[in-house]
């Protein structure tokens, strides 16, 4: 009996020692059937149609997705503020994109041009103040010229609201201020054009247009035309104001941009300014050849031609661009159209005042009227 027990325990000990070895050997000896290599991180497995389950292809993860494990069957999408790296085996933080002073040279160029135009405006205001009673300054309402110059200066200052990282307050102010100040400028040009037209009509004997000639007429035109734009701005801000948004639709970057809120109000603002500019251009073109020593009609015609040409070309470019490129197009249109009005309407007058003082005299005006 003792021997039997001894043999049984001996066999049990041997079985405990041998079985793990047998199991390990069997596991290592299992053949691995595979007709494809392992899929690296950044790729996923796709079974080959018509083949065994061990046969598959390795394809890169779709755009915006990644995987960090080998032989993954599915890829994972990165968080919204991140994007897969080039190997698509990890997520990296997206770059923020907006028109900034630090990384975009065009911002500095626009700022310098805007400051240059503002300095020119201040110079013109100084010249007009110094020669306040001269015939050239008095022609076509000198007070209206100051309104036009001031509104142009504030319009050019709006450029700085478009540069830099957009926030809610700058998104609201930049379009509203630009629309109002530019409308005042265009309304002033329209008022100047109307004065020129009425002045020639009123020179005819027994003309009923003489009743329309007065100090209140040009200011009434500016006030009424500007009030309509201000009303549009108030409704715009009340119902659907512009705000900052993050555009995540572009790979590898987050575009910080302004959503205009009401697209209808935005295009009403641009369309209304275009309408006023077109009316000014047509009226000035009609009276551009009428004889007068200080006739502004030809200068208004050129300035409105530049204004309309710039915005007709800028609007399609604006609609087809995004992010900072869209902002760049609008800033260029503001500078080009504002600078066009400034150069075409005022620089010739300043040239006559400073370089040809004999033209800016009552004697010269009397001789031309006799002729």
QUIURUR-V303168 format. One line per field, one symbol per residue. ss: DSSP state (a for helix, b for strand, c for the rest). phi: phi as a letter, one per 20 degrees, with the letter a starting at -180 (. if undefined). psi: psi as a letter, one per 20 degrees, with the letter a starting at -180 (. if undefined). Layout:
ss->???
phi->???
psi->???
This chain:
ss->caaaaaaaaaaaaaaaaaaaaaaaaaaaccccccccccccccbbbbbccccccccbbbbbccccbbcccccccccbbccccbbbccccccbbbcbbbcccccccaaaaaaaaaaaaaaaaaaaaaaaaaaccccaaaacccaaaaaaaaaaaaaaaacaaaacccccaaaaaaaaaaaaaaaaaaaaaaaaaaaaaaaaaaacccccaaaaaccaaaaaaaaaaaaaaaaaaaaaaaaacccbbbbbcccccbbbbbbbcccaaaaaaaaaaaaaaaaaaaaaaaaccccccccccaaaaaaaaaaaaaaaaaaaaaaacccaaaaaaaaaaaaaaaaaaaaaaaaaaaaaaaaaccccccaaaaaaaaac
phi->.ffffffffffffffffegfffffffffeffdebdcffefgnccecfffndffedbdddffffncbbddflfecedefgfecbfffeldadcffeecafdffddffffffffffffffffffffffffffdfefgfffflmfffffffffffffffffgffeeoffcgfffffffffgfffffffffffffffffffffffffffleffffefaffgffffffffffffffffffgffebffbebdededfmbdeebdefmeffffffffffffffffffffffffdfeffafdfegfffgfffffgffffffffffffedclfffffffffffffffffffffedfffffffeecfffebffffffffff
psi->hggghghghghgghhhhhghggggghghipqoopjqrqprqirqpoqppjrriiprqoqqqrpirrqiqqkqhqqqpqrhjrqqahikjrpqpqppprorhgiohhghghgggghghghgghggggghhhlhjqhghhplnhhhhhgggghhghghhihihiqrpqrgghhghghggggghhhgghhgggggghggghghhiiqqkpiihhiprhhghhggggghhhhhhghhghghhgmqqrqqoojippiqooorppidohghghhgghghhgghgggggghhhjhjppqhkpighhhggghggghgghhhhghhghjrrchhghggggghggggghghgghhhhhghghgghmhhhmqhghhhghhg.
